Amino acid sequence: MPKPTARVRAAVTAVLAFATMLGSAAAAHAQSDWRWQLTPFVLAPSVESTTELGRAGGDVSFDASDVFDQLQAGGMLQFEGRHSSRFGFRLRYSLLDADADASSSAGELPVTYDQNVAEAVLTYSFGRGRDSFELFGGVRHWDVDVIARLPGGTLRRGADWTDPIAGLRWQRSLSPDFSILLEGDIGGFGVGSDQSWSAMGGLVYDRWERASIYVMYRGLGVDYEEGTRGTSSFFRHDAVTHGLLAGVGFRF
């Protein structure tokens, strides 16, 4: 039997992790000390990156205006829990699988761009009046795979690494139904990547008791390299992924 691909293994692992968390959430719900929320997002992404695969390097671009032609799969799933003690956690898993164009010394090249990002953070919430804040810290795991179709054949390079991250979230109530949400973090610090960051902001519509609508814009950046420059083992990924996120958060 053929071995499953890395993408399939990652998807199965993510599904099992979320199923386990949901089972634990259901068991603990009767205690009423926890509040849970599951939020699936769809996205319209853009990617600008400088990616070097061995001795070949170039700029990879993927624009949101071409999303229906180039995007093969994309989205983000978020699960979070908040305890009455103000402590909690948040899990995120996002994927982006797209065909893109790369500019290199060999000219314009087609590439396949596959980026999977998983995040797990611990949170502490506090606030006053209309403002609520959340401090968080944890890890962000990257799994990037790039396939370039060169004139002489196909070149494939990729890597996976884990960054520590720390950040802050702020949410302000504008009315009984609307609020604004801003979130940012920094990470890497040379542990996994040289540096990484995330920034997100937008509106939340809290019209219903058990559901909210999110319309956000998020940017996610990273600068990572491994191997020795000038050799076939070298891989560098300096990328910014950004775009609109729209989702529905279900509370239980």
Backbone as CSV, one residue per row, in Angstrom:
resi,resn,N_x,N_y,N_z,CA_x,CA_y,CA_z,C_x,C_y,C_z
1,MET,0.856,-1.194,0.000,0.000,0.000,0.000,0.890,1.241,0.000
2,PRO,0.642,2.247,-0.855,1.488,3.416,-0.899,1.353,4.227,0.367
3,LYS,2.445,4.874,0.721,2.432,5.709,1.911,1.633,6.984,1.661
4,PRO,0.899,7.495,2.677,0.157,8.734,2.493,1.114,9.891,2.321
5,THR,0.692,10.921,1.576,1.521,12.108,1.380,1.561,12.920,2.660
6,ALA,2.524,13.873,2.709,2.651,14.722,3.898,1.388,15.538,4.106
7,ARG,0.771,15.973,3.015,-0.449,16.775,3.136,-1.583,15.974,3.754
8,VAL,-1.725,14.717,3.311,-2.777,13.866,3.871,-2.514,13.599,5.345
9,ARG,-1.240,13.295,5.686,-0.902,13.044,7.085,-1.196,14.274,7.945
10,ALA,-0.868,15.457,7.427,-1.120,16.688,8.183,-2.617,16.911,8.381
11,ALA,-3.400,16.666,7.321,-4.852,16.864,7.425,-5.471,15.883,8.421
12,VAL,-5.038,14.609,8.348,-5.576,13.610,9.277,-5.203,13.954,10.709
13,THR,-3.954,14.380,10.924,-3.517,14.765,12.270,-4.343,15.922,12.800
14,ALA,-4.597,16.920,11.939,-5.387,18.078,12.363,-6.813,17.674,12.722
15,VAL,-7.427,16.820,11.887,-8.800,16.385,12.158,-8.877,15.615,13.472
16,LEU,-7.918,14.713,13.697,-7.924,13.938,14.941,-7.713,14.835,16.151
17,ALA,-6.835,15.841,16.010,-6.584,16.761,17.122,-7.836,17.547,17.471
18,PHE,-8.532,18.049,16.448,-9.756,18.805,16.704,-10.858,17.905,17.251
19,ALA,-10.936,16.671,16.777,-11.947,15.751,17.302,-11.702,15.465,18.777
20,THR,-10.424,15.303,19.135,-10.085,15.065,20.540,-10.452,16.258,21.400
21,MET,-10.127,17.461,20.896,-10.443,18.667,21.654,-11.950,18.848,21.812
22,LEU,-12.707,18.568,20.744,-14.163,18.701,20.825,-14.749,17.689,21.803
23,GLY,-14.192,16.468,21.818,-14.664,15.486,22.777,-14.397,15.916,24.199
24,SER,-13.223,16.464,24.454,-12.889,16.967,25.792,-13.785,18.141,26.164
25,ALA,-14.068,18.984,25.169,-14.928,20.141,25.434,-16.330,19.704,25.836
26,ALA,-16.862,18.715,25.129,-18.205,18.238,25.457,-18.255,17.652,26.867
27,ALA,-17.191,16.928,27.242,-17.162,16.319,28.571,-17.075,17.369,29.671
28,ALA,-16.355,18.462,29.386,-16.153,19.485,30.418,-17.248,20.542,30.439
29,HIS,-18.095,20.560,29.419,-19.098,21.620,29.318,-20.043,21.630,30.516
30,ALA,-20.352,20.442,31.039,-21.288,20.357,32.164,-20.766,21.079,33.395
31,GLN,-19.474,21.251,33.492,-18.912,21.933,34.646,-19.097,23.435,34.555
32,SER,-19.385,23.968,33.369,-19.679,25.382,33.107,-18.536,26.314,33.473
33,ASP,-17.328,25.799,33.667,-16.171,26.654,33.909,-15.493,27.079,32.607
34,TRP,-15.823,26.389,31.521,-15.207,26.673,30.238,-16.231,27.229,29.251
35,ARG,-15.767,28.099,28.367,-16.524,28.548,27.194,-15.714,28.192,25.958
36,TRP,-16.411,27.654,24.940,-15.724,27.145,23.754,-16.222,27.859,22.503
37,GLN,-15.353,27.951,21.515,-15.760,28.513,20.230,-14.983,27.841,19.100
38,LEU,-15.707,27.443,18.064,-15.126,26.858,16.860,-15.444,27.777,15.686
39,THR,-14.400,28.225,14.961,-14.589,29.200,13.895,-13.888,28.737,12.623
40,PRO,-14.642,28.308,11.591,-14.035,28.050,10.284,-13.987,29.347,9.465
41,PHE,-12.881,29.564,8.757,-12.692,30.749,7.922,-12.434,30.328,6.481
42,VAL,-12.918,31.132,5.550,-12.484,31.068,4.160,-11.610,32.293,3.913
43,LEU,-10.725,32.210,2.899,-9.811,33.309,2.676,-9.607,33.574,1.201
44,ALA,-9.216,34.825,0.896,-8.798,35.238,-0.442,-7.378,35.767,-0.301
45,PRO,-6.368,34.897,-0.492,-4.997,35.253,-0.111,-4.175,35.861,-1.245
46,SER,-3.136,36.581,-0.840,-2.049,36.987,-1.723,-0.746,36.555,-1.073
47,VAL,0.243,36.199,-1.892,1.547,35.787,-1.383,2.625,36.519,-2.171
48,GLU,3.551,37.124,-1.451,4.774,37.651,-2.057,5.943,37.023,-1.310
49,SER,6.829,36.355,-2.033,7.942,35.680,-1.360,9.191,35.675,-2.227
50,THR,10.331,35.588,-1.546,11.600,35.289,-2.195,11.996,33.899,-1.721
51,THR,11.980,32.951,-2.640,12.238,31.553,-2.292,13.438,31.049,-3.085
52,GLU,14.401,30.484,-2.387,15.590,29.937,-3.024,15.616,28.437,-2.798
53,LEU,15.675,27.691,-3.898,15.670,26.234,-3.860,17.020,25.749,-4.375
54,GLY,17.904,25.389,-3.457,19.235,24.985,-3.881,19.961,26.150,-4.515
55,ARG,20.396,25.992,-5.765,21.100,27.052,-6.472,20.154,27.973,-7.217
56,ALA,18.887,27.599,-7.311,17.910,28.420,-8.021,17.162,29.290,-7.028
57,GLY,16.867,30.503,-7.435,16.128,31.402,-6.550,15.274,32.343,-7.374
58,GLY,14.299,32.924,-6.735,13.453,33.868,-7.443,12.306,34.330,-6.584
59,ASP,11.504,35.216,-7.150,10.353,35.780,-6.458,9.102,35.015,-6.866
60,VAL,8.341,34.579,-5.883,7.081,33.882,-6.123,5.945,34.832,-5.799
61,SER,4.988,34.949,-6.701,3.868,35.863,-6.464,2.555,35.141,-6.712
62,PHE,1.575,35.468,-5.873,0.225,34.908,-6.008,-0.732,35.979,-5.519
63,ASP,-1.589,36.483,-6.407,-2.429,37.630,-6.080,-3.860,37.198,-5.832
64,ALA,-4.531,37.910,-4.910,-5.912,37.577,-4.574,-6.844,37.709,-5.770
65,SER,-6.512,38.562,-6.733,-7.362,38.732,-7.904,-7.383,37.473,-8.776
66,ASP,-6.354,36.621,-8.613,-6.289,35.373,-9.380,-6.712,34.169,-8.559
67,VAL,-7.374,34.418,-7.422,-7.633,33.349,-6.468,-8.423,32.197,-7.077
68,PHE,-9.397,32.498,-7.954,-10.232,31.419,-8.492,-9.499,30.608,-9.558
69,ASP,-8.457,31.191,-10.159,-7.695,30.468,-11.165,-6.560,29.667,-10.561
70,GLN,-5.936,30.179,-9.489,-4.695,29.597,-8.985,-4.845,28.832,-7.676
71,LEU,-5.793,29.195,-6.829,-5.913,28.560,-5.522,-6.534,27.177,-5.662
72,GLN,-5.832,26.173,-5.131,-6.348,24.807,-5.130,-7.092,24.490,-3.840
73,ALA,-6.569,24.993,-2.726,-7.206,24.786,-1.427,-6.735,25.884,-0.487
74,GLY,-7.613,26.332,0.395,-7.227,27.372,1.341,-8.293,27.581,2.391
75,GLY,-7.862,27.920,3.592,-8.803,28.172,4.664,-8.101,28.122,6.005
76,MET,-8.845,28.407,7.058,-8.304,28.356,8.410,-9.393,27.877,9.364
77,LEU,-9.013,27.041,10.306,-9.914,26.540,11.333,-9.348,26.926,12.695
78,GLN,-10.197,27.506,13.534,-9.757,27.970,14.852,-10.662,27.394,15.943
79,PHE,-10.037,26.897,16.996,-10.763,26.379,18.150,-10.148,26.984,19.396
80,GLU,-10.984,27.559,20.257,-10.472,28.212,21.457,-11.358,27.927,22.653
81,GLY,-10.728,27.930,23.814,-11.438,27.728,25.062,-10.990,28.749,26.092
82,ARG,-11.958,29.248,26.870,-11.649,30.214,27.924,-12.229,29.716,29.240
83,HIS,-11.379,29.687,30.252,-11.778,29.231,31.572,-12.214,30.419,32.410
84,SER,-13.033,30.133,33.443,-13.499,31.206,34.328,-12.358,31.872,35.092
85,SER,-11.196,31.219,35.159,-10.021,31.792,35.815,-9.328,32.839,34.946
86,ARG,-9.817,33.069,33.712,-9.270,33.997,32.714,-8.184,33.367,31.850
87,PHE,-7.725,32.175,32.207,-6.770,31.475,31.368,-7.507,30.673,30.300
88,GLY,-6.794,30.381,29.219,-7.402,29.610,28.149,-6.362,29.179,27.137
89,PHE,-6.837,28.794,25.941,-5.951,28.351,24.872,-6.620,28.654,23.532
90,ARG,-5.804,28.631,22.488,-6.326,28.787,21.130,-5.501,27.920,20.188
91,LEU,-6.195,27.189,19.296,-5.565,26.364,18.271,-6.003,26.864,16.902
92,ARG,-5.046,26.935,15.978,-5.365,27.318,14.606,-4.637,26.393,13.639
93,TYR,-5.318,26.112,12.536,-4.679,25.366,11.455,-5.105,26.007,10.137
94,SER,-4.127,26.459,9.358,-4.434,27.092,8.074,-3.636,26.410,6.979
95,LEU,-4.219,26.384,5.782,-3.534,25.780,4.648,-3.734,26.638,3.413
96,LEU,-2.717,26.617,2.575,-2.739,27.338,1.313,-2.021,26.479,0.286
97,ASP,-2.740,26.078,-0.747,-2.195,25.242,-1.814,-2.557,25.917,-3.125
98,ALA,-1.532,26.421,-3.839,-1.825,27.233,-5.018,-0.778,27.031,-6.098
99,ASP,-1.190,27.298,-7.334,-0.265,27.427,-8.451,0.111,28.899,-8.557
100,ALA,1.378,29.171,-8.815,1.847,30.550,-8.841,2.886,30.728,-9.940
101,ASP,3.362,31.966,-10.078,4.404,32.297,-11.047,5.650,32.732,-10.302
102,ALA,6.816,32.325,-10.795,8.083,32.693,-10.172,8.994,33.345,-11.197
103,SER,9.644,34.437,-10.787,10.635,35.093,-11.624,12.017,34.628,-11.170
104,SER,12.795,34.085,-12.092,14.123,33.570,-11.737,15.107,33.884,-12.858
105,SER,16.366,33.478,-12.647,17.391,33.690,-13.675,17.079,32.915,-14.945
106,ALA,16.237,31.878,-14.824,15.846,31.083,-15.992,14.595,31.633,-16.667
107,GLY,14.082,32.757,-16.168,12.883,33.351,-16.728,11.662,33.075,-15.863
108,GLU,10.482,33.287,-16.425,9.236,33.067,-15.704,8.951,31.573,-15.611
109,LEU,8.729,31.088,-14.358,8.542,29.662,-14.145,7.244,29.399,-13.389
110,PRO,6.522,28.335,-13.747,5.367,27.927,-12.943,5.823,27.168,-11.704
111,VAL,5.193,27.447,-10.578,5.521,26.753,-9.341,4.232,26.329,-8.643
112,THR,4.339,25.301,-7.835,3.261,24.883,-6.941,3.692,25.232,-5.529
113,TYR,2.835,25.954,-4.834,3.162,26.525,-3.524,2.222,25.916,-2.486
114,ASP,2.802,25.263,-1.483,2.013,24.579,-0.460,2.501,25.036,0.909
115,GLN,1.634,25.722,1.665,1.999,26.232,2.990,0.956,25.810,4.014
116,ASN,1.393,25.084,5.037,0.524,24.669,6.133,1.072,25.246,7.432
117,VAL,0.214,25.879,8.208,0.637,26.541,9.446,-0.298,26.113,10.570
118,ALA,0.285,25.607,11.663,-0.481,25.222,12.853,0.006,26.044,14.042
119,GLU,-0.935,26.555,14.835,-0.599,27.385,15.983,-1.279,26.850,17.244
120,ALA,-0.573,26.925,18.355,-1.128,26.549,19.655,-0.594,27.539,20.685
121,VAL,-1.499,28.258,21.351,-1.078,29.263,22.323,-1.910,29.146,23.600
122,LEU,-1.312,29.543,24.703,-2.018,29.738,25.961,-2.372,31.208,26.077
123,THR,-3.529,31.503,26.662,-4.026,32.876,26.710,-4.378,33.282,28.139
124,TYR,-4.333,34.592,28.364,-4.817,35.179,29.621,-5.592,36.439,29.271
125,SER,-6.871,36.485,29.677,-7.765,37.574,29.310,-8.025,38.503,30.486
126,PHE,-8.141,39.792,30.161,-8.505,40.790,31.159,-9.114,41.981,30.421
127,GLY,-9.758,42.857,31.151,-10.365,44.005,30.501,-11.119,44.893,31.461
128,ARG,-11.596,46.008,30.890,-12.341,46.979,31.672,-13.265,47.748,30.746
129,GLY,-14.536,47.856,31.134,-15.496,48.587,30.316,-15.711,47.926,28.971
130,ARG,-15.605,48.737,27.904,-15.834,48.219,26.559,-14.616,47.506,25.978
131,ASP,-13.488,47.565,26.671,-12.248,47.003,26.148,-11.905,45.688,26.828
132,SER,-11.509,44.717,26.017,-11.006,43.452,26.547,-9.656,43.159,25.893
133,PHE,-8.751,42.586,26.669,-7.399,42.300,26.204,-7.082,40.824,26.442
134,GLU,-6.135,40.346,25.663,-5.690,38.970,25.812,-4.190,38.887,25.521
135,LEU,-3.431,38.448,26.490,-2.029,38.129,26.289,-1.918,36.655,25.902
136,PHE,-1.045,36.335,24.957,-0.910,34.931,24.573,0.530,34.619,24.184
137,GLY,0.873,33.353,24.337,2.188,32.874,23.960,2.131,31.395,23.660
138,GLY,2.963,30.964,22.727,2.952,29.552,22.357,3.875,29.286,21.194
139,VAL,3.417,28.454,20.251,4.251,28.048,19.118,3.448,28.132,17.823
140,ARG,4.191,28.349,16.727,3.617,28.308,15.379,4.490,27.378,14.544
141,HIS,3.883,26.320,14.008,4.623,25.334,13.218,4.336,25.547,11.734
142,TRP,5.410,25.615,10.945,5.324,25.837,9.504,5.701,24.555,8.764
143,ASP,5.010,24.310,7.667,5.354,23.223,6.750,5.181,23.780,5.334
144,VAL,6.305,24.055,4.664,6.291,24.710,3.357,6.916,23.788,2.323
145,ASP,6.272,23.685,1.172,6.750,22.846,0.082,6.578,23.623,-1.219
146,VAL,7.660,23.765,-1.991,7.625,24.511,-3.251,8.177,23.618,-4.359
147,ILE,7.432,23.502,-5.459,7.854,22.725,-6.624,7.971,23.682,-7.803
148,ALA,9.176,23.811,-8.363,9.420,24.672,-9.525,9.663,23.806,-10.751
149,ARG,9.013,24.181,-11.845,9.173,23.442,-13.104,10.202,24.179,-13.969
150,LEU,11.446,23.698,-13.897,12.560,24.297,-14.621,12.624,23.742,-16.045
151,PRO,13.310,24.457,-16.950,13.434,23.941,-18.326,14.044,22.550,-18.385
152,GLY,14.963,22.230,-17.454,15.614,20.936,-17.486,14.974,19.883,-16.610
153,GLY,13.842,20.196,-15.977,13.189,19.241,-15.090,12.471,19.935,-13.949
154,THR,12.142,19.160,-12.947,11.378,19.668,-11.802,12.273,19.720,-10.570
155,LEU,12.189,20.838,-9.844,12.965,21.017,-8.618,11.998,21.187,-7.456
156,ARG,12.185,20.369,-6.431,11.301,20.417,-5.264,12.127,20.601,-3.998
157,ARG,11.740,21.592,-3.199,12.389,21.842,-1.919,11.322,22.254,-0.905
158,GLY,11.619,22.021,0.349,10.700,22.422,1.402,11.330,22.216,2.758
159,ALA,10.610,22.621,3.777,11.102,22.479,5.152,9.931,22.623,6.105
160,ASP,10.135,22.139,7.320,9.178,22.400,8.388,9.965,22.798,9.630
161,TRP,9.407,23.746,10.377,10.079,24.271,11.566,9.033,24.853,12.511
162,THR,9.460,25.106,13.754,8.555,25.610,14.780,9.128,26.889,15.394
163,ASP,8.286,27.919,15.465,8.665,29.211,16.041,7.942,29.446,17.363
164,PRO,8.636,29.915,18.386,7.929,30.441,19.556,7.323,31.794,19.196
165,ILE,6.151,32.098,19.748,5.493,33.375,19.457,4.917,33.969,20.745
166,ALA,4.762,35.298,20.753,4.136,36.009,21.866,3.374,37.187,21.285
167,GLY,2.171,37.461,21.823,1.380,38.527,21.237,0.291,39.055,22.141
168,LEU,-0.515,39.959,21.568,-1.581,40.651,22.285,-2.794,40.788,21.377
169,ARG,-3.982,40.584,21.962,-5.246,40.809,21.255,-6.045,41.873,22.005
170,TRP,-6.680,42.770,21.228,-7.541,43.814,21.808,-8.878,43.809,21.086
171,GLN,-9.958,43.845,21.865,-11.296,43.906,21.281,-12.089,44.993,21.987
172,ARG,-12.711,45.884,21.215,-13.516,46.969,21.780,-14.933,46.876,21.251
173,SER,-15.893,46.965,22.155,-17.298,46.943,21.779,-17.702,48.315,21.244
174,LEU,-18.243,48.338,20.006,-18.715,49.575,19.399,-20.206,49.788,19.623
175,SER,-20.930,48.699,19.802,-22.379,48.707,20.022,-22.748,47.340,20.569
176,PRO,-24.016,47.117,20.922,-24.394,45.774,21.389,-24.116,44.665,20.371
177,ASP,-24.071,45.018,19.073,-23.900,43.992,18.047,-22.521,43.975,17.399
178,PHE,-21.807,45.088,17.388,-20.553,45.184,16.661,-19.381,45.451,17.589
179,SER,-18.239,44.881,17.238,-16.992,45.168,17.945,-15.847,45.122,16.946
180,ILE,-14.750,45.775,17.315,-13.540,45.757,16.503,-12.504,44.895,17.208
181,LEU,-11.746,44.129,16.433,-10.754,43.204,16.996,-9.414,43.416,16.299
182,LEU,-8.353,43.581,17.086,-6.995,43.693,16.573,-6.111,42.690,17.302
183,GLU,-5.224,42.040,16.550,-4.337,41.028,17.145,-2.990,41.046,16.441
184,GLY,-1.917,40.910,17.220,-0.593,40.853,16.619,0.362,40.028,17.454
185,ASP,1.358,39.430,16.794,2.376,38.678,17.524,3.682,38.726,16.763
186,ILE,4.768,38.417,17.463,6.084,38.284,16.863,6.663,36.945,17.320
187,GLY,7.603,36.418,16.537,8.157,35.123,16.895,9.420,34.818,16.125
188,GLY,9.810,33.564,16.190,11.021,33.111,15.537,12.208,33.213,16.454
189,PHE,12.751,34.441,16.571,13.879,34.754,17.465,15.094,33.862,17.216
190,GLY,15.223,33.338,15.977,16.352,32.477,15.661,16.206,31.047,16.132
191,VAL,15.091,30.709,16.790,14.875,29.340,17.262,14.477,28.440,16.098
192,GLY,13.463,28.861,15.331,13.066,28.165,14.122,13.461,29.010,12.920
193,SER,12.657,30.045,12.663,13.015,31.026,11.641,13.818,32.159,12.271
194,ASP,14.402,33.002,11.391,15.083,34.186,11.899,14.078,35.131,12.546
195,GLN,12.919,35.279,11.899,11.847,36.082,12.466,10.525,35.716,11.798
196,SER,9.452,35.893,12.532,8.116,35.713,11.975,7.163,36.646,12.702
197,TRP,6.023,36.919,12.084,5.054,37.836,12.679,3.667,37.551,12.112
198,SER,2.671,38.047,12.833,1.286,37.973,12.376,0.556,39.216,12.847
199,ALA,-0.290,39.779,11.990,-1.118,40.939,12.338,-2.500,40.736,11.733
200,MET,-3.542,40.988,12.516,-4.903,40.741,12.065,-5.844,41.769,12.675
201,GLY,-6.823,42.198,11.909,-7.808,43.145,12.422,-9.077,43.120,11.600
202,GLY,-10.193,43.524,12.225,-11.456,43.572,11.504,-12.638,43.738,12.432
203,LEU,-13.818,43.418,11.905,-15.075,43.603,12.614,-15.678,42.257,13.016
204,VAL,-16.362,42.276,14.169,-17.090,41.109,14.672,-18.546,41.507,14.849
205,TYR,-19.448,40.690,14.306,-20.887,40.944,14.402,-21.493,39.912,15.348
206,ASP,-21.882,40.371,16.553,-22.412,39.481,17.602,-23.935,39.577,17.677
207,ARG,-24.598,39.217,16.598,-26.057,39.378,16.560,-26.782,38.251,17.284
208,TRP,-26.154,37.064,17.353,-26.839,35.897,17.899,-26.152,35.419,19.167
209,GLU,-26.886,34.706,19.985,-26.345,34.237,21.262,-25.241,33.206,21.065
210,ARG,-25.354,32.344,20.075,-24.432,31.233,19.900,-23.532,31.368,18.679
211,ALA,-23.573,32.484,17.983,-22.752,32.614,16.770,-22.376,34.073,16.530
212,SER,-21.209,34.265,15.924,-20.721,35.585,15.529,-20.125,35.493,14.137
213,ILE,-20.204,36.599,13.399,-19.615,36.685,12.065,-18.345,37.520,12.151
214,TYR,-17.261,37.017,11.539,-15.966,37.700,11.537,-15.598,38.088,10.105
215,VAL,-15.228,39.344,9.909,-14.672,39.815,8.643,-13.340,40.475,8.985
216,MET,-12.238,39.805,8.626,-10.916,40.214,9.085,-9.956,40.339,7.907
217,TYR,-8.848,41.017,8.177,-7.725,41.036,7.244,-6.487,40.623,8.023
218,ARG,-5.721,39.652,7.472,-4.569,39.133,8.196,-3.322,39.113,7.321
219,GLY,-2.204,39.470,7.941,-0.906,39.321,7.314,-0.049,38.378,8.140
220,LEU,0.702,37.505,7.457,1.527,36.503,8.128,2.877,36.456,7.421
221,GLY,3.953,36.773,8.148,5.259,36.841,7.522,6.280,35.947,8.199
222,VAL,7.282,35.521,7.414,8.333,34.653,7.956,9.594,34.793,7.108
223,ASP,10.752,34.655,7.743,12.042,34.624,7.057,12.821,33.438,7.613
224,TYR,12.969,32.396,6.790,13.580,31.144,7.236,14.578,30.670,6.192
225,GLU,15.694,30.099,6.647,16.616,29.455,5.728,17.338,28.311,6.425
226,GLU,17.750,27.337,5.614,18.528,26.212,6.118,19.481,25.743,5.032
227,GLY,20.525,25.026,5.435,21.514,24.545,4.491,22.573,25.599,4.197
228,THR,23.409,25.302,3.231,24.520,26.176,2.842,24.220,26.811,1.491
229,ARG,24.249,28.160,1.459,23.962,28.867,0.215,24.928,28.424,-0.895
230,GLY,24.374,28.223,-2.081,25.198,27.804,-3.220,25.267,26.310,-3.417
231,THR,24.666,25.554,-2.473,24.627,24.099,-2.603,23.198,23.654,-2.876
232,SER,23.049,22.389,-3.293,21.716,21.873,-3.643,20.806,21.728,-2.438
233,SER,21.375,21.723,-1.214,20.561,21.545,-0.007,19.981,22.858,0.531
234,PHE,20.380,23.984,-0.053,19.975,25.281,0.499,18.492,25.543,0.227
235,PHE,17.812,26.067,1.258,16.402,26.458,1.132,16.179,27.732,1.918
236,ARG,15.641,28.739,1.266,15.285,29.996,1.923,13.863,30.362,1.556
237,HIS,13.111,30.799,2.566,11.720,31.175,2.359,11.451,32.471,3.116
238,ASP,11.394,33.568,2.391,11.113,34.892,2.941,9.791,35.334,2.335
239,ALA,8.696,35.188,3.089,7.367,35.322,2.499,6.419,36.120,3.388
240,VAL,5.471,36.784,2.723,4.348,37.440,3.399,3.066,36.951,2.734
241,THR,2.203,36.340,3.524,0.881,35.922,3.077,-0.146,36.850,3.710
242,HIS,-1.024,37.425,2.905,-2.014,38.340,3.461,-3.306,38.252,2.656
243,GLY,-4.395,38.654,3.284,-5.668,38.625,2.581,-6.853,38.663,3.529
244,LEU,-8.044,38.688,2.928,-9.294,38.733,3.678,-9.633,37.363,4.265
245,LEU,-10.183,37.385,5.490,-10.698,36.194,6.156,-12.156,36.460,6.511
246,ALA,-13.017,35.525,6.221,-14.422,35.619,6.609,-14.816,34.309,7.268
247,GLY,-15.421,34.411,8.468,-15.774,33.197,9.172,-16.962,33.362,10.079
248,VAL,-17.442,32.236,10.573,-18.551,32.210,11.531,-18.090,31.451,12.761
249,GLY,-18.160,32.107,13.945,-17.769,31.481,15.185,-18.966,30.905,15.910
250,PHE,-18.897,29.615,16.226,-19.983,28.919,16.913,-19.588,28.682,18.361
251,ARG,-20.371,29.232,19.294,-20.077,29.107,20.724,-20.916,27.980,21.346
252,PHE,-20.308,27.272,22.276,-21.035,26.207,22.965,-20.401,25.966,24.326
